[in-house]
Amino acid sequence: MANKKVIAVFGATGAQGGSVARALLDAKHFTVRALTRDVTKPSALALKDLGAEVKKCDLDDEVSLVTALKGVYGAFLVTNFWEYLDQEREVRQGKLVADLSKRLGLKHVVFSGLEHVHKLSGGKLTAPHFDGKGEVEEYFRSIAVPMTSVRMPFYFENFHGGLKPAKASDGDYYTLVLPTGDVPLPGISIADIGVIVSNIFNSPEEFIGHDLNLGAEALTVKQYAEILSKGLGKDIRDSKITPEAFEKLSIPQAKGVADAFRFTLKNPERDFELTKRLNPKVRSFQQFVSESIEAFKNI
Ligand code: NAP
């Protein structure tokens, strides 16, 4: 244990970082330093029980970042746009970790990045929750930190919460409010990304310098609805909402989310083969639904 290399995991109490920390702990190749702003919360204590070193760290606090990153071999970085709804702040956090990774000589950072939608669309689309991550990806490259960007697609878990099937007002059925029409939307269960990231850390020579577009499979909204209907025994349909109607919904960042969907529909390419190679047990949506029936109880 003492001479294993250390990997610092940001967001370890959350969905992405939690999956990564658990997979690294399972694989036992690295010591896991789980980072959180609150080392007393149950999700932090659970990681400690599994063998992680749990350390207090705030992405807005340079001193805590230096302490967290000193002596580590690598880091998994996820920044949470939705915590502050502030692109500038997310970029500042990401760039600070990049600068410290350079200064402290980290050998491999796996960053949960995304495409810079605004730049790639020639300024036509703006998706703050993507664009900031795109800017941070570029920054890591510009200062030559050995980095792999893992670009996560739509989480299947979104159907448990924010995008859960919505009860129709005019009948005994539910709808999926997803403005993706007939274009297949790539997705993954976030629980499956930990093994992927763990395997990326095991093969730095293959993955440093690459942007990996991950995905388990891509389905149309009609297919997502059909699988949910079958799995949950409820009538679930495509709401047929357009991106134009979606961006008028009273949800946070509706325009940015609609633009991210517009971008994804034009650029749906995902490396399903690589995803499967990095995690041979990656779940299909059908498997995901049948294994998480309990989490749909609140619809
Ligand atoms: P999550 O489950 O909500 O967890 C957020 C994590 O961020 C927590 O562990 C929290 O740790 C940590 N955190 C937040 N602010 C922090 C700070 N100032 N310093 C240190 N840690 C901080 O989030 P997630 O789903 O893992 O990741 C969210 C990101 O995924 C977002 O940026 C989103 O854009 C991206 N994403 C989402 C999807 C999707 O379909 N939903 C797809 C692709 C990408 P503590 O509270 O313990 O400190």
Residues whose N, C-alpha, C, O or C-beta is under 5 A from the ligand:
A	BS01	NAP	G11 A12 T13 G14 A15 Q16 G17 T36 R37 D38 C57 D58 L59 D60 V78 T79 N80 F81 W82 E83 H129 M152 P153 F154 Y155
